[in-house]
Amino acid sequence: MKYAPAILVGRLTRIAARLRKPGGGSAVPGLVVNTIAPGYLRTTLSGFPRGLVVVTGSSGKSTTTKMLVAILRAHGEAVFTNPSTANISQGLTSALLEQADWRGRVPGDVAVLEMDEGHGARVMEGVDARVVTLTNVMVDQIDRFHDSEMVAGMLAKIASRAHGSVVVNADDAYLERIAGGLGDGVAVRRFGVSPTVLAASPRGLGHTETSPERLDPAAGVVVASVDGASAVLADGGRDVAIGLPARGTHYAVDAAAAYSTARAVLGEQFDPEVAARALSAIPAVFGRGERVTVRGQEVDFVLVQNPASYQLNVDSIAPGTDRILFAIGSDVRDPSYFWPTDASSLGRVSIVSGSKADEAALMLAYDGVEIDRVEHDLGRALDDFLAAPAPTSGVKTIVFSADAMRRTRTHLGLTEAV
């Protein structure tokens, strides 16, 4: 009953926040509880019978986490997890409050949590994890993560809390160095891509520093091939065919990360066929190649958060797609952040919008992209884009930054939890 008063205050705060802003205010209860009961988060994270699994890194956290949860649940595991938007300390606490009883206990045998790399390094102080999965180190939000060495240091702190296994992307040289510095008794599991897959990605996979050698399938889980929204994983001597939630090699890498992590969690209970079915059945995650039915038509949502994800996601848009809305919001404080990328494959964009519309349009123009219109009012841009005739090729596609994504979902009434 130690945390009962804090839980009561948190729930009352949640009710008030939702009355004030339906669909919003999800992190506020966690902020309140963390202030009045600072030990609640650490205590609860340490209380799951089969331990805590943490997924973190610059990119791919949300998709990898959702894939991993699907695999574990398909094996019969009772899993607690957090929404992709709740990966910082107050968001994690809010997610726990959603399901906690009055004593603060949360149902589930194992917790699988996506963690922001910066907040995760602080949250994990004093918390042990059974498994930690590190996805990659990429050039990310320059106002927070201006130095890749700093990011690698944060990830190393999180990895140091693992007492069972650390799962690393063998194609990322920073993560390989972290793996080499782990203490005795911690197993290292690896995933990566084949030389053929890397060669088919002429701009690489976005790592700040790519390892010079590819992972041998005998030493981990390897993405052997990718074809649109399907892939083959090489797992030792077995080839495992899987479906992906969207087009793109980076989704196949996320699948390999989830598959390898599930192996670490489940041990002999792991079934490759069950894992493959679970991976093939999950939908896209909250803007990450997500296809949504809006006003009677299908629309693809493509989220770009850093130069690497911008490049990988733009490259994955089906060639010839002729109805594209491109929206960059206030979260991109300095749009020159994206100038090293190349969006020429888009060819043509119907509308450029968002608070950074002019800068985005200039950037696209330098890439040789034709722009039909710049519309600063995002709501008007969305309404006009959806009212336009159906595309002659592909489906209508909205490319947006995180701020523009949130505003888009609010405008379109897509406020359900994800």
WOVENGI-V522984 format. One record per pair of residues at least 24 apart in sequence whose ideal C-beta (glycine too) atoms are under 6 Angstrom apart, sorted by the first residue. I is the first residue (numbers start at 1). J is the second residue. D is the distance in Angstrom with one decimal. If there is no record, write none. Layout:
I;J;D + I;J;D
This chain:
1;103;5.9 + 3;37;5.4 + 3;40;5.1 + 3;104;4.0 + 4;102;5.2 + 6;33;5.0 + 6;36;5.3 + 6;37;3.6 + 6;40;6.0 + 7;104;6.0 + 10;97;4.9 + 23;415;3.1 + 26;94;5.5 + 27;90;4.5 + 27;91;4.8 + 27;94;5.6 + 29;94;4.9 + 29;97;5.6 + 30;90;3.6 + 30;91;5.9 + 30;93;3.3 + 30;94;3.6 + 31;90;4.1 + 33;93;5.2 + 34;90;5.8 + 34;93;5.4 + 41;93;5.0 + 42;126;5.4 + 42;127;5.2 + 44;96;5.4 + 44;104;6.0 + 45;127;5.1 + 46;127;5.7 + 48;110;5.7 + 48;111;4.6 + 49;109;5.1 + 50;109;4.5 + 50;110;4.1 + 51;130;3.1 + 52;111;4.9 + 52;129;4.7 + 52;130;5.9 + 53;112;4.6 + 53;131;4.6 + 54;113;5.7 + 54;115;5.4 + 54;129;4.9 + 54;132;4.8 + 55;114;5.1 + 55;133;4.7 + 56;115;4.6 + 56;117;5.2 + 56;120;5.0 + 56;158;5.6 + 57;134;5.2 + 57;135;3.1 + 57;136;4.9 + 58;136;5.4 + 58;137;5.6 + 58;138;3.9 + 58;140;4.7 + 59;136;5.9 + 59;138;5.3 + 59;309;5.3 + 60;135;4.2 + 60;254;4.7 + 61;114;4.5 + 62;114;5.9 + 62;285;4.7 + 63;254;4.4 + 63;285;4.9 + 63;288;5.4 + 64;135;6.0 + 64;254;4.5 + 64;257;4.7 + 64;258;5.1 + 65;114;4.2 + 66;285;5.0 + 67;255;5.8 + 67;258;3.5 + 67;279;5.8 + 68;112;5.6 + 68;258;4.1 + 68;261;5.3 + 68;262;5.9 + 69;112;5.2 + 70;278;4.4 + 70;282;4.8 + 71;262;4.2 + 71;275;4.8 + 71;278;4.6 + 74;274;5.1 + 74;278;3.9 + 75;266;5.9 + 75;274;5.8 + 77;110;5.8 + 78;108;5.0 + 78;109;4.5 + 79;108;5.7 + 79;110;5.7 + 79;112;5.6 + 80;106;5.5 + 80;108;3.3 + 80;111;4.7 + 81;112;4.8 + 82;113;5.3 + 83;417;5.8 + 83;418;5.9 + 84;285;5.7 + 84;286;4.9 + 87;114;4.6 + 87;115;5.6 + 87;116;4.6 + 88;116;4.8 + 88;119;4.1 + 89;119;5.1 + 89;123;5.3 + 117;151;5.9 + 117;154;4.8 + 117;155;5.9 + 118;154;5.9 + 120;158;5.0 + 121;154;4.2 + 121;157;4.4 + 121;158;5.7 + 124;158;5.2 + 124;161;4.6 + 128;161;5.7 + 128;163;5.3 + 129;161;5.0 + 129;162;5.0 + 130;164;4.4 + 131;164;5.4 + 131;165;4.8 + 131;264;5.0 + 131;265;5.8 + 132;158;5.7 + 132;159;5.0 + 132;162;4.2 + 132;166;5.1 + 133;167;4.2 + 133;257;5.9 + 133;261;4.7 + 134;168;5.1 + 134;175;5.0 + 135;169;6.0 + 135;257;5.9 + 136;169;5.3 + 136;172;5.0 + 136;207;5.6 + 137;172;5.9 + 137;174;4.2 + 137;208;5.1 + 138;206;5.1 + 138;208;5.9 + 138;306;5.9 + 138;308;4.2 + 139;208;6.0 + 139;307;5.5 + 140;306;4.5 + 142;337;5.8 + 143;333;5.9 + 148;208;4.3 + 162;186;5.7 + 165;189;5.6 + 165;264;4.1 + 167;260;5.2 + 167;261;4.9 + 167;264;5.8 + 170;215;4.1 + 171;210;5.9 + 171;211;5.3 + 172;207;4.8 + 173;209;4.1 + 173;211;4.7 + 174;209;5.8 + 176;211;5.7 + 189;260;5.2 + 189;264;5.3 + 190;215;5.6 + 190;220;3.5 + 191;220;5.5 + 191;221;4.4 + 191;256;4.0 + 191;257;5.3 + 191;260;4.4 + 192;222;5.7 + 193;223;4.4 + 194;222;5.5 + 194;224;5.2 + 197;223;5.3 + 197;226;5.8 + 201;249;5.5 + 203;311;5.8 + 206;308;2.9 + 206;312;5.7 + 221;256;4.8 + 221;259;5.4 + 221;260;4.4 + 223;252;4.6 + 223;256;5.2 + 226;252;4.8 + 240;272;5.3 + 240;276;5.0 + 242;276;5.1 + 242;279;4.5 + 242;280;5.4 + 243;280;3.5 + 245;282;5.8 + 245;283;5.8 + 245;284;4.0 + 246;284;5.0 + 246;289;2.4 + 247;316;4.6 + 248;316;3.5 + 250;312;4.7 + 255;279;5.3 + 286;418;4.3 + 287;405;5.0 + 294;412;5.6 + 295;386;5.3 + 298;395;4.9 + 299;396;4.8 + 300;395;5.5 + 300;397;4.4 + 301;398;5.6 + 302;399;4.6 + 303;405;5.7 + 307;338;6.0 + 307;340;5.8 + 307;341;5.3 + 310;338;5.6 + 310;341;4.9 + 311;341;4.7 + 314;343;5.2 + 318;394;4.8 + 320;393;4.2 + 321;394;3.7 + 321;397;5.5 + 322;391;5.0 + 322;392;5.8 + 322;393;5.2 + 323;350;5.6 + 323;391;3.9 + 323;396;4.4 + 324;349;4.7 + 324;350;5.8 + 324;397;5.0 + 325;351;4.9 + 325;385;4.6 + 325;398;4.7 + 326;352;4.9 + 326;399;4.9 + 327;353;4.5 + 327;354;3.9 + 327;378;5.9 + 327;400;4.4 + 327;404;3.8 + 328;354;4.6 + 328;356;4.2 + 328;360;4.3 + 328;401;5.0 + 329;354;4.7 + 329;355;5.4 + 329;401;5.0 + 329;403;2.9 + 329;404;3.8 + 330;355;4.7 + 330;403;5.0 + 331;401;5.4 + 331;402;4.9 + 331;403;3.9 + 332;356;5.7 + 332;401;5.2 + 335;359;3.9 + 342;367;5.9 + 343;367;4.6 + 343;369;5.8 + 344;368;5.0 + 351;375;5.4 + 351;381;4.8 + 351;385;5.5 + 353;378;4.9 + 353;381;3.7 + 354;378;5.7 + 354;404;4.6 + 378;407;5.5 + 379;411;5.0 + 382;411;5.6
